[in-house]
Amino acid sequence: MARQELPALASEPLSAQVLAGKRIFYNARDPRMSAEGYLSCATCHLDGDHDGRTFDFTGRGEGLRNTTSLRGRGGMAHGLVHWSANFDEIQDFENDIRQFFGGRGFLTDAQFASTQNPLGPPKAGLNAALDALAAYVASLGPSSLPRSPYRNPDGSLSAAAVRGQTVFQNEGCASCHTPPRYTESGMGLPPLLRDVGTLRPTSGGRLGGTLSGIDTPTLLGLFATAPYFHDGSAATLEDVFRVTGGVLVPAENGTPYGGAWIVNQFTEQNYDDTPRGRAFVNLEGNGQGLRLTGVNGGSGGTAALEIRFSNSRPLGGSIGLRVRVNGSLWQTVSLPGVGNDPNWRMTNWESLWIEGFTLNAGSGNTIELEATDWAIAIDEVLIANHNRLQQAQPHRRVLALSPSDRADLIAFLRSLDRQTAAGSAPPPSAIFADGFE
């Protein structure tokens, strides 16, 4: 039987400019894009999505930044881009291409020199290839968002999501996450940045200066974009309503006791060496601990800790950690195993958020973290005193809702998808029509 070649498509659905931009978006071999042939826009944004990673951009004058999805945002249709609202056009990615991808760039050196400030003179219109790249990113509008698996089969909201929509409205969530874009982000300068209690020392800066707040992210497609917050500090939607910023204390700045010691000579024991520092404190067994003194309790009241840890337990296992506050045992918490067994090398790290204890007003507080029986490594401790928890009330107020109202709200948030963005439900035959599922 003779071979027959059939076209994959009867006609190309993308315009010539958007198609050219899509090719540029994926092409790491283009020396204008990358020096060594392995970096392109698609490296972090395959299919316009996100890679689920948090990168350390401190060297860029920023900080820890969680990769965002481009899908549904339509390029600049949701306002200034990035968590710190530091680009006012997609063509500003010329800066990243030149400075961090090692690419030659699409603009001439003279053009780049005169437009290097990402909030300054525009790059648009200076280079056809760069404009095509921006056109492809702009094409990732509402139809590029996936359909939420939390909706009913016919695309309608579940009963819980309908109730959750009422909770969303009653709690004032729309004041920042304003429908239909579910963000208040815009193109105005200076941008509207909000500090809702999520900033940490690792949040870094903005364009080499002070970071006063975060550009409000859209909630569209939220079900598929974990982790959350600018630094990925909330692993789940439930964590969004608990986790805050605070004072970050490297474990090596505390005092080991009972035989615990600081480990700082083996880089291979801490693969997060660059953003976190290589040192950590090792608690080898029962009674060995880490003491943090001079802890600021602010005005006093309920506080929280986030402990970044590793241990020698396999996945599915657990290990105990005693938490003492000002000399009294508050409780023994269970740290999940992180999967280092059987090598016992601290190469896998997790974070645990705990709250409910009380700190006294002022900086005279002491917190002790003590192993109950097995090896625990502590890399750093974030302390959120009562003042910081109060600052985070725009999110944490959800914790005061009844469990049923909270579950309904989360059901609604998980339903925000392409249908929400479009304003009406597409017919079932169109749900998978654009190839983004």
N, C-alpha and C positions, 0 to 999 in steps of 0.2 A: 504494500500500500504506500503510495507516494506521500511524503510529508507535506502537510498543509499548514501554513502560517496564518493565524487569525489575529486581528488587532484586539488588544485588551480593551480598548474603548472605541466606540464609534466616533466620538469627538472629545477633545480635551476640555474638561469643565473649567479649568483655570484660565484666566486671561494670560496673554503673553508676558506681561510684566510680573504678575504674581507667580507664574510658573518659573520664570527666571530667578525671582527672589527665593523661591523654595529650593531651587538647586544650589544657590549660594548659601542658604541657611544650613544645608547638609554637607557642603563640600569642604572637608578638612584639607584636601590636597591642594587647594588654591593657595598659592603663596601670599596672596593678599589677605587671606583669612588666618593662616597659621604657619608658623615657621617649620614645624616638624611633622606636619601631616596627620595630626591626631586630634586637633581641637577645632570645633566649629560650634555654631549656636546650638546645633542638635545634640552636642555632647551632653548638655544638661537639660535640653528641652526637646527630646525625641518626640516627634509628632506634635510639637508645640506644648507638650506636657511638662512635668517637673520630674526630677530624679530622686526626690525624697531625701536629699542631703542638705546638710548645713555646712557652709564653707566659712573659713576664717578670712575675712577681707580687711583685717586690721591694717595690713600693708598698703591698702588702697585708700586709707583714711576712713574706713567704715568700721565693721566689726563682724561678729558672727551673723551670717545671713542665710536664711532658709530659702532654697530655690522655690520660686513661684511658678505656677502654671501660666502659660500665655493664652490658653484656650478660653474663649469667651470674652476676652478683654479688648479685642479689636485694635491692637496696637496702643494708640494713645486715647482710645475711646473712654477709658476709665481714669483719665488724668495722668499726672506725672508718674513715671515708672520707678520701680524699686521701693523697698520698704522705707527708705529715707527721702523719696521723691526727688532724686538727684539728676534725672534726665528729663528733658522736655521734648524729646523726639527720639524715635527709634534709631535714627541715623547717628545718635550719640554713642551707639555701641562701637563705632569706629574707635573710640577711646580704649575700650576693652580689647578690641582686636589688635591694636597697635601696642598697647602697654602691657598686656597680660597674655594674649595668645601668641605674641611674637610675630604676628602677621605684618606684612608690608603696609597694609591699609588700602582703602579704596580711593581716598582723597590724595591729592598731591601734598607734599610736605608743607607747601605754602598755604594751601587751603586749610590743612589741619591746624597749623600754627595760629591762624586767625579765628578758628572756631573751636578750639580745644576746650574752652569752658563749656560744659554741657548745658548750662543755663544761660549761655551767652548767644552770640550770633548763630543763626541756623546753619546746619549742614545740608538740609534738604535742598534739592535742586542742583547740587554741585557735582554729583556723580550718579550716572544712570544705574549702575549696579547697586550702589548703596540705597538708592531710592527703591529699587526693585525688592531688596531685602526688607525694607520698611513696609512695602506694599504687601508682601507675603504675611508678615506679622500682623498687619492691619486686617488681613482677610480672616484671621482667627476670631471671628465674631461669635454671637450667641449660638449659631448652629454648630460650632465646633465643640461646644460643651457636651460631655457625655450625658446620657440619660441616667437619672438616679435609680439604682436598684431598690431604693426604699419607697418608691411610688407603687401604686397599684398597677397591675398588668395593663390597664387601659390608659395609663399615664396620669390618672387623677391622684390627688393627695389621699393618703390614708386618713382614717378617722383621727388617729393620734396627731398627725401633722396638721390637720385642720384645727384641732384644739391648740396645738403649739403655735400656730400663726397668731391666734388671739393672745397667747402669752407673750409672744414677740412684740406685739403692738402695745400691750398693757405695760410691759416692762421698759418701754422707751428705747428698745434696741435700734429702731429705725432712725433715731436721731443722729446716729453715726453711720449705721449700715442702711442707707436710705434706698428703698426700692425706686426704680426697677433694677438699678445697677448694684444695689446693696453695698454701696460705698459712698462716702461723701468726697472722695478724692477728686480734685479738679486740676485745671491748668494754671491757676492763679499763683502769683509770686508775691510775697513768700507763701509757700504751701501751708495748708492747714495740717500741722503735725500734732498728735495728741499723745500725752504721757498718761497712760491708764494703769500705771504701776507695773509695767512689764520690763522696763529698762533695767539693765544690769551693767556692771563694769565691762563685761564682754560685749555689750551692745556697740561699743566703739563710738565713732563720730559720724559726721555727715560732710562729705566733700573736704575732709581734713579738718573740719571744725567741730563745734559742739553739736551733739544730737539732742535736740530738745524734745523729740517725740517721734512717733511712727505714723506714716501715711496709712489711713484706714484701709484695710484690704477688703476686697469684695467677698461676699459669702457664697457667691454662685459656684457650684461645683465643689462645695466644701467637703462632701462625703469622700472625695477622691484625692484630697490634697494634704493629708497628714504627713509630717507633724505640723503643728501650728505655732503661731507667733513668729516674729522676725528672726528669732534665733533657734526655732525648732524646739523650744523648751517645753511645749505642751504636746505630749505624744498622742493624745486622744482628744476628742471634743469634750469629754468629761473633764480632762485636765485643764482645758481653757478656763474653766470657772474656778479653778483652785490656784494654779501656778501664778506666781508674781515674780517681780524682780526683788532685789535686796542687796545686802552687803555680801560680797563674795570673799571668803577666807580660804586661801590655799592651806591644805592640811599641814604642810611643813611650817607654817607660821604659828601653829599651835604647839602644845607641849605633850609629847608622848609620855605615857607612864605605864608602870606595871610590866615593863619589858618590851613594849612597843617601840618601834624605831622608824626613822626616816630613811626611805630608799630613794637615792638620787643618782646612783652611779650606773644604772643599767637602762639605757634608752630602750632596749628591746622589750623591757617589761611594761612600757607605757607607749603604745602606738599613737596616742594622741599628744605626742610630745610638743608639737609646735604651738597650738593655741592654748594648751592647758599647762604646759611646763612638765618636765619629766619627773619631778619629785612627787612622792606620795608617802603616806604613813601606813605601815604594816602592823596590824594587830594580829599576832600569831595565835593567841589562845585566850582562854577564860581569864578575865581580869585585866587584860591589856587594853589600854584605851588612849584616847586623844582628848586633851583638855583645851578648851577655848576660853580665854579670860578676856575681860574688858568688853564683853558683848553689850552693844547699845540696845536697850529695850525701848528707846524713844520715850513716849509718855507713859509706857507701861500697859500691859494687857496681853491678850492672846497673840501668840506669835507662831511662826512656822519655820521649818528647815527643809532644804533640799540637799540631800547627801549624794555626791557622786562617788560610786564605790565599785569595787570588784571583789570577787571572792573565789574560793577553790571549789565551790559546789557546782555540780552539773545542772543543766537546764532541768527545771521541774523540782529541784531541791530548794532548800532554804536554809538560812542561818540567822541566829538571833543577834540583835544589837541592843544593848541597854542604853537608854537615853536618860541622863541625869541633868537636872536643871537646878542650879544654885544648891548643890549638895544633896538634893532629894531625887530619888528614882521617879521619873515620870511614867515611863512604860518601857517594855521590851518589844521592839518592833521586829518584824520578820523580813529579812532581805532575801529576795529571790536569788537562786543560783544563776550565774551568768555564763556557765559553760566552759570554764577554764580547765576543769578536771579532764584528764588526770595530770596535766603538766603543771598545774598550780601557778602558772605564770599570769600576771595581771594584765592581760592583753584585751579583755572584753570589759567594757565599762557600762554601767547603768546608773540611772538617777532615781531616787525615791523621795517623794514629797510627803512630809509628815507635819501635822499641825494640831493645835489644841492645848499646848502647854502655855504657861504664863511667864512673861519676863517682867522684872521690876523696872520702874522708870530709871532712866540714866544708864551709864555705861559700866555699872558694877556687876554685871551678870556673868555667870560661868556656866558653860555647857560642856558636858562630858559624854563621849561616845565610846562604849566599852563592849568588846566582844564577849560572847557567852561561852563559846566552846571551840570555834574554828577560825581559820585565817580569813581576815577581812582587810582589804586595802581601801583607804579613804584618800581621794585625790583632792577634793575641795568641798566646802560646806557653804551654802548660801543661806543667809539669815534674813528673814523678813519679819521685822517687828510689827507691832500693832499699827503704827503709823503707815507703814508700807502696805499692809493689808487693807487699810481704809482707803488708800489711794487707788487701789485696784477694784474698788466697789463697782465700777461700770460692768465688770464681768462677774465678780464674786457675789454680787447681790442675788445671782441665780441660785446660790447655795441655800438661800433662805426660803426658796420656793418649796412647796410640798414635793415629795419624790415623784408623784404622778405628773405635776405641772412641769417639773424639770425634764422628765422623760419625754413629754409631749413637745416641749421646746426643741429638744435635740432631734426628735423625729421630724419636725418642720425644717430645721437647719439642714438635715441630711437629704431633704427633698428639693433643695434649691438647685435647679439644673437648667438645661437648655430651654425647657418649657417655661420656667419662671422668667428667664431672660427674654424669651420671645414674646411673653405676655399672653400666650394662648397655647393650648396643647396641639401639637401637630398630629395628623392622622397616624394611626399605627403603622401604616405602610411607609411613612416617611421617617420613622424613628431611626432607622439604620442607614438611611439613604446616602448620607455624606461620608460614610466610611470612618467616622470618628469613634465608633463603639469598639 
